[in-house]
Amino acid sequence: MDVGIVAKRENPRAAYLAEELRRTLEAAAGTVHIDETTATALDDEGVPPEAMRQCDLVVSIGGDGTFLFTARAVGDTPILGVNLGEVGFLNAVAPDEALATVLGAFEHYEETGEVRSRTVSRLEAVGDGWSLPPALNEITICGPQRGTGGGLSVEVRVDGSLYTGGHADGVLLATPTGSTAYNLSEGGPLVHPGLDGVLITEMCARESMPPLLIPAGREITVRVDDADVAYAIADGRRKRRIDPPDRVSISCAHEPVRVAGPEVDFFEALSKLD
């Protein structure tokens, strides 16, 4: 079994655990690849996370941010998240359970040739001649700044039917996984991860509609007007400039994320939110 390990950068605890996992897996006759940054901290050679697409399993050690970074790099390769953060909606494994859990996944693969995992939807934003990398949490369409004198005029349609329109700081489109992240801070509702859909939440709209959860598979279009410039942003990191008037289409990406390991106890994780 080929296993990739991506650890949180500049975190000695994550690097130490990565080394422990490598030794354990190599002792079990596994092949292990560690990301370049972590390998440097361990005085070893590593590989870019993108090279781990060919692995059978990738272990992400850190918080939700590390998991999102790993997911962008490895596509639909199963990811097992080890949680060093406080909430860990994407990371179900505690550090003291990491060795046993990863070794269990290794042994199951050796016996069956499969990694047990579940699929989690991602969103993709597409414009005229461009697209953003798929987002696991959310895509935002927003102006260059928020508040008075900022924002933009938007029109949001679902399968061609008008849902809302007017001036707002922006529009946020979230997966159920992302409902606990940026969406929640914008007043959007929590969505249980067992549901599959897309959540639309306006950001400080002058005449806002309530947030809307629609079934997966529907096409959402956001028309952007009345702004010198706007941006489409995937998971708060990948940004694309939009020159209004323009239209952005958002839909479920063809390539979901495959999450390995035990499922997060959603309600226990909620109890850790501030």
Protein Blocks (a to p, Z undefined) as FASTA:
>chain_A
ZZdddddehilklmmmmmmmmmmmmmnopacdddfklmmmnopadddfklmmmpmbdcde
ddfklmmmmmmmnomaccddddfbfnommbmbdfklmmmmmmmmmmmmmmnopacddddd
ddddddehiacdddfkbccdddfbecehiajdddddeehiafbgcddfbdcdddfklmmm
mmmmnopacddfkbgcdddddehifbdcddddddehiacddddehifbdcddeehlaccd
ddddddddddddfbdcddedjdddfklmmmmpZZ
